[in-house]
Amino acid sequence: MSTTNIFTPFTEEELMPKEEKLEVIKKGKQFSIGIPKETCLNERRTCITPDAVQVLVEHGHELIIEAGAGEGSFFTDLQYSESGAKITNDPREAFGQDLILKINPPTEEEIEYMKPNTYLVSALQINLRDKDYFLKLAERKINAIAFEFIVDEYKQLALVRLVGEIAGTVSVLYASELLALSNGLMLGGITGVRPSEVVILGAGIVGEFATKAAIGLGASVRVFDNSLSKLRRLHTLVDSRVPTSIIDPKELSKALRRADVVIGALPRLNMTPIVTEEMVAKMKKGSVIIDITIDNGKVIETSELTTMDNPYIIKHGVIHCGLPNLTSRMPRTTTKAISNFFLSYILNYDEEGGFENMLIRKNEMKQSLYMYKGRHTKKVICDRFGLTYHDINLLIF
């Protein structure tokens, strides 16, 4: 049987039917961005600087900033308006935009101002929230992204790291102020005078920067953590000059009795504190405790949430600072750092065609959401507050 060979200049692979590729036309202006004024915790930070506003406006975005939003960080309304933002006296207008950038989560009243399907990007501070907050957001069908969950392409918690670097340094600087106030000691050493003792609980980013700041001031530093790999990393970063230890109660209480300053930099979400009241009672009078991660769970049993107006309390003769927004003490530096992050964050999403496209294509973006169109998508939050959990991968295809 003869087979007829049909001549064709194409290979078999080239003749296979292929899917049609349609061009996705990206819109010039992607969304309007609202920056409301912070109303709780005496907050002085904001998310965007005037310089960042100028770049975003040049890229076709509309920015609506509530009057006085930048005052705490020493940025005026005039600077924002000259950069191209629209200044409003009505918080409803700032909350009525497609994307809302905020430092602290909105209050129940502020949630009412938001439109359905709005993207809200703010800190979550899970320890300060209650179930009603999540139910109210769900009612408004909000897409909520938390600073604590924003992951970059290297699987790093980008914004947590950024704010953590500042928090670690600020914690030691503020502890130095409090120590001078409580017993007139200088944090650090001087010729012929023994250096003060600093105990840092946690060898993560916050612990690392607290360690560097304390060493820089000349203090004698000791670091505790339950992760050997984190302790090893810290050892490498600070040239092995710092004694480190696994959290062993006996070893820890010995170090605490000698400590002038204790920095708690270990998130304890749904976990018991590491430093007990009994350990605190044995500490030196006039020593200082700063619990940085208090909004994510206490490291020290006796620590309590404090405010900018009353930044510390005294228990067992020991000063306790539990500011959940400690970096707000250095508002301009923190605002610049957060603004740099959000500028690249928003411009990156412009290139990809907006938030919805990113949600479909990028797993990191899905991880940063704790609510999608009113559905709760973070298991850790659902378990804590008894909410119905929805897998984000089943909601977005």
Secondary structure, 3 states (H helix, E strand, C coil): CCCCCCCCCCCHHHHCCCCCCCCCCCCCCCCEEEECCCCCCCCCCCCCCHHHHHHHHHCCCEEEEECCCCHHHCCCHHHHHHCCCEEECCHHHHHCCCEEECCCCCCHHHHHCCCCCCEEEECCCHHHCCHHHHHHHHHCCCEEEEHHHCECCCCCEHHHHHHHHHHHHHHHHHHHHHHHHHHCCCCCCECCECCCEEEEECCCHHHHHHHHHHHHCCCEEEEECCCHHHHHHHHHHCCCCCCEECCCHHHHHHHHHHCCEEEECCCCCCCCCCECHHHHHCCCCCCEEEEHHHHHCCCECCCCCCCCCCCEEEECCEEEECCCCHHHHCHHHHHHHHHHHHHHHHHHHHHCCCHHHHHHHCHHHHHHEEEECCEECCHHHHHHHCCCCCCHHHHCC
